[in-house]
Amino acid sequence: MSNIEKLKAASEQIKKIIIGKDEIIDLAMICLLARGHILFEDLPGAGKTTLAKAFAATLGLQFGRVQFTSDLLPADIIGFSVLNQHTQELTFNTGAIFVQLLLADEINRASPKSQSALLEAMEERQVTVEQETRPLPEPFFVIATQNPLEQVGTYPLPESQLDRFLMRLSLGYPEQQAEIEILRATSREVLLKEIKPILDSAAILDLQKQANEVQISAHCAEYVQKLLTATRESNFFIRGLSTRAGLGVIRAAKAAAFLDTENAVLPRHIQKVFPAVVAHRLPTRSSDLQNVEKEVLSILENTAVPL
């Protein structure tokens, strides 16, 4: 079985655990292929942790979880050095971040100082402690969860932290028939224990490399630029998208095309990933995510594809 066939089999296995959320799982897989990170914003009980565990088990990745709380310290995440009494030398104790798939649970319940411990890791896949830089395992993939900001004890993520996430997604409530199936089915925890790894680190790195090699035409690049301009001209947003956001759209669109076994990006791939990639990068005077997404979809609908 080729790596791309294994990738599709992995997606199908995850969809048997997370029922009725095929599009979200496809977007999460696209994010992985694009070497990005995901922020899930959902109420407790939506299945975010189950999804992260299903991904780790199916992809054959080393999994770690950090429960973000108000007393969490940066050293708990990235690690710290202690003095060895026998050798009188400093020994580095690795933090929870030294895994391949990190679940940063309820990230906005920690202080901004602790949130910032992830910045270098997510951007450069390394951490610097006491003037020494240490690489993280590859592939490195962060799935963070965030509670709605109206809940007590939450700290809004700063824009610099939000920008580290390639996509923001929401599982939301399942459809009626899917929820009935979930209620009647075997426990998710039991199903997770039965998961067999389909991919491994080497296969994922190869797939990420292939996804990055997908071509994008001048017309599609122009389309992305027109979408960026439309956000800058919208009165709904405080400011529009940056060029770096456009590069994120292209990375995700390449991964979407690769998942479709296309060797070049098509406009539909850009349209598929655009809302998930840009909505959290567009500051507004309202924190209502649904209104932001409506405006983003309106921009997609009213921006013509270059001929």
N, C-alpha and C positions, 0 to 999 in steps of 0.2 A: 504494500500500500504506500503510495507517495505521500509526502508531507501535506499537500493540499487536500488529499482524500482523508488523511487523519484529522486535519483541521475541521472539515465538514462533519466527520463522525463525532468529533469532540463537541461541536455545537449542538448536534442532535442529542447527545447524552445529557448536556446541561439543560436542554429544553424539556427533558423528561422529569427533571427535578423542579425547575422553575416553570410552572405550567401557565400557558396563555400569555407569555411575555417574549415571544419569538423576536420581535423587532428590537427590543431592548437588548436581548442577548446578542443579536447580530451587531448592534452598535458597540457593545462592550468588546466583542471580538475584534471589530474594526479598530477600536482604540488600542487594544493590545498589539495588533499588527503594525500600527502607526507609532509604536513606542511611546504611547501617551499614558495618562493616568485618568481615573474616573472619580467624579464626585457624585454620590447619590444623595439627593435630598428627599427624604420620605419620613413619614411618621413611623414610630416603633412598630415592629410586627409586619412590615411590608415584604420581608424576605431578603433584605440586603446582605445580612451575614450569611445566610444559606447560599446566596448567589456567589459570594466571595469564596466560600469553602468549596462549592461545586467547581468553580474555576480552578482553584488550586489543585484539587484532587484529579480533575480531568486532564489538566495540562502537565501534571507531574512536577509541580513546582513546590519548593520549600515554602511553607505558609507560616505567617506570624500575625499576631493580633495585638494591637495596643488600644486599650480602653482609655480614651481621652477624658480626663477629669480636671477639676479646677486646681488640684494639687500636683498634677503631673509636671515633672521637670524635664528640660531638654536632655539632661544626661540619661534619663530613663529611656529615651528614644535612641540617641546616637551612641551612648556608651561613655565610659569614664576610665581613668587610670587609677590604680591603687599601688601602694608601695609593697613590694615583696619583702617580707621581713628576713628571708634567708639570703637573697641575692642583693638586697638593698637597691633593686632596680624597679622602675615603674612597669607594671603589667597592665595592658589595656583590656578591659572587659567590654566586649561588644554589646551594643544596645539592641533593642528589639527590631531596629530597622535593617539589620543584616540578614535579610531573607530575600527570596525572589518575589513573593507576592505578600504585600503588607496590607492588612485590613486596619485602617485608621478609623476606629469606631467612634462616632459622635465627636468628630474633630472640633466642632465649634463649642464644645463644653470646656475645652482647655483654654488657658490664657494665651494671648497673642505671642508671648515669648516662647511657649512650648510649641505652638503652631509653626513658628518660624524655624524650628529645628528641622522641618521637612524641606525647606526651600532649596538648599544646595543639593540634597539627595535627589529630589524629583527632577531638577534641571540638569545636573551634571553626573548623576549616578555615583556620587562619592560623598564622603563626609570629612570635614576637617576638624580634628580635635587636638588641642594643645599644639597647634602649628604643624601637625602631621596629617597628611591626606591619605585616606583609606578608601579604596574602591569598594563598591557594593556588588553583590552577586548579580550576574546577568542570566536571563533577562530580569530587570527590576520593574515591578508593576505595582502601583498603589491604587487600591480601591478604598476611598474614604466615604464615610457616611456623615450626613449633617441633619440635625433636627431643624424643623421650621423655626425661624428666628423669633416667632412670637412665644415660643416655649420659654419657661423660666430657666435662668442659668446658662444662657448661650451667649457667645461672643461672635459677632459677625466676622467672617474671614476677610482680611485685607485684600485689596485688589492684586497685590503681588503674589499672594498665596493662591487666589482664584485662578490667576493666569497660568499657574503650573499645571492645572488640570486641563487636559485636552478637551474633555467632555463633561457636561453636567447632565445627569439622567435622573429619571424618577420612575420607579416601578408602579407606584399608585395601586389602587384597589384592582383586583382581578375582575374580569368579566363574570357574569352570573354563572355560566356553565363551567368556566374554568374554576371558579371558587367552589362549586359543588364537587367537582372532581378532586380538588385539593382536600376538601373536608372528608371525602370518602376514601382517599388513597392512603397508602402506608405512610407512616411518619417520615417527614423530611430527613430527620436524623438517621433513621434506619436506611433510607435510600442513599444518603451520603456515605455511609459505611460500605455500601456495595459498589461504589464507583471504582472503576479501574482506570488507571492513567492511560491515555491514548497518545499523548505527545510527551516530549521531554525538552529540556533546555536547548539542546543542540537543534532540534527540529524547529522550535519557536524562533530562535535566532536566525535560522535559514529562511523561514517564512517572512520575518520582518525585513530581511535584506531583499527578498524578492518583491515584497510589496513596495518598498522604496524605489525599486527600479521601474515601476510602471510609469509610462510616459504621460505627459499632459501637454495638450496642444496649445498654441497661441490663443485660439478662440476660447478655450476653457479657462485659461489664465486671465483673459480679458473679462470673462463672465464673473470670475471671483472678484476682480478689481471693481467691476460695476456694482456688485453686491456690497463691497466695502464702502464705496462712495455713497450708496443709498443710505447706509446707516449713519454716515456723517452728515447727510442732508436732512435726516429725520428730526422733527421737533420733539419726538417722544423721548429720545435719549439725551443725556447730558453731554455725551461726546460719542463719536462713532468708533468703529473698529480700527485697530492699528494694522500695519503691514504684517507684524508677527502673527496676528490673528488670522490673516489671509494665508500665511504659510501653514498654520495649523489646519485650516480648511483643506488645503491641497494635500497635506500629509494624510488626513483622514479619507479624502476622496480617492487617493491612490490605493489605500488599503481596502476601501469599499469596492473599487474596480477589481482589485486582485481577488477578493472574496467571490466576485462574480465571474472569475476566470477571464477577465478582459485584460488586454495588454496596454490599454490606454484609458484615461479618465473620460467619462461621458458626462454631459450636464446632469443626468439623473443621479450620478454619484455625488456630485456637489450638493444637489438639492437634498439628498438623503441625510448627509452629515451636517449640513449648515446649521440647523437650529441647535443641535446638541453641542456644537463646537463654539457657537458665538453668544448664546443667550446670557451666560454668566459673565461675559466680558463687556456687556453693554450696561453701564450705570444709568439708573433712572431715579426720579424722585419718589418712585413707588417701588416697594420691595415685592410686589405681587408678581410672582414668576409667570403666572398664566397670562397676564397682560403683556409681559415682555415677549413671551412666545408667540402671542397673537400678532404683535407688531413685526416680529421676525418673519413669520409666515406670510404676512402681508407684503413685506419687502420681496420675498421670494416670488410671490404671485405677480407682482407688478414690475419686476426687473426682467427685461427681455433677454433671451439667450442670443449672443452674437452669432450672426450667420457666417 
